[in-house]
């Protein structure tokens, strides 16, 4: 029973360790990014506007900017960790060492006469016939009587003085960090529940870590794919005409992942007619140029038309499905443009 209680006491430490392993480095990484992130100033910074406080963010606005799902989840996890630390700090994990001399209030090496006197004195205080308190009865049976027997019996006393325990040399006891209710479950249901906990607490986090690492290896520090950087270096040349920059920009690998649906055909044809004048098409051979344009990779065609829809302010005419893709194109554009400019200055 004592062993199972000790094992159960290890469970909060096990959960705390599982939470701390990913949470601590993620929090440090997030704080470092927040400290090095430079805010983009889009408002007027003249002295008059600054003194007027026209563009000063209110407290509510700052709280709303902080109150993202990821930040709130991070705070909640840290609160949970703090509660676990407080709980672990207030429960006793120490294994009580059996010290018969200390229990009887004697010094090591006390004589048999002193041991008997101490036992009689404690019996008057804790013996069930003298003290009806159940706790006193338990203390007398579990500690005082055992301590007396350990010191009176020659073999037990020799074992205690030699090995530190009246029963002789003790083996190493191993425990498992599981809650008490799991240790009390018997039969197949306990095994199934244990497998479920192992899957949720160990296998699932490891799987998510592998997926995250495999995905993060595809990106640079600016969350741009390495494949995109390679494509920009390949197509961006010092002699490139300004009208061809959009053609290089849309060759980003992120845009190639935007889905092209069969239902996009007709809406894209309509969008093509609206932005055709902005495309780099040779008007002298318009039919050939149009055929060449549509022979490109469908994702390239779709991305270029959506970019032109933004430049020509024709986004209102897009279908709901294209509107979602359009928002995705605009979401990726700032990072990709930044990398494109970097590549331009490096060549």
Secondary structure, DSSP 4 states (H G I P E B T S, - for coil): -HHHHHHHHHHHHHHHHHHHHHHHHHHHHHHHHHHHPPPPP-S---HHHHHHTTTPPPHHHHHHHH--HHHHHHHHHHHHHHHHHHHHHHS--PPPP--HHHHHT--TT--HHHHHHHHHHHHHHH-TTT---HHHHHHIIIIIHHHHHHHHSHHHHHHHHHHSSTT-S-PPPP-----HHHHT--SHHHHHHHHHHHIIIIIHHHHHHHHHHHHHTTB-TTS-BHHHHHHHHHH--TT--GGGHHHHHTT-HHHHTS---TTHHHHHHHHHHHHGGGS---GGGHHHHHHHHHTS-HHHHHHHHHHHHHHTT-GGGS-HHHHHHHHHHHHHHHHHHHHHHHHHHH-
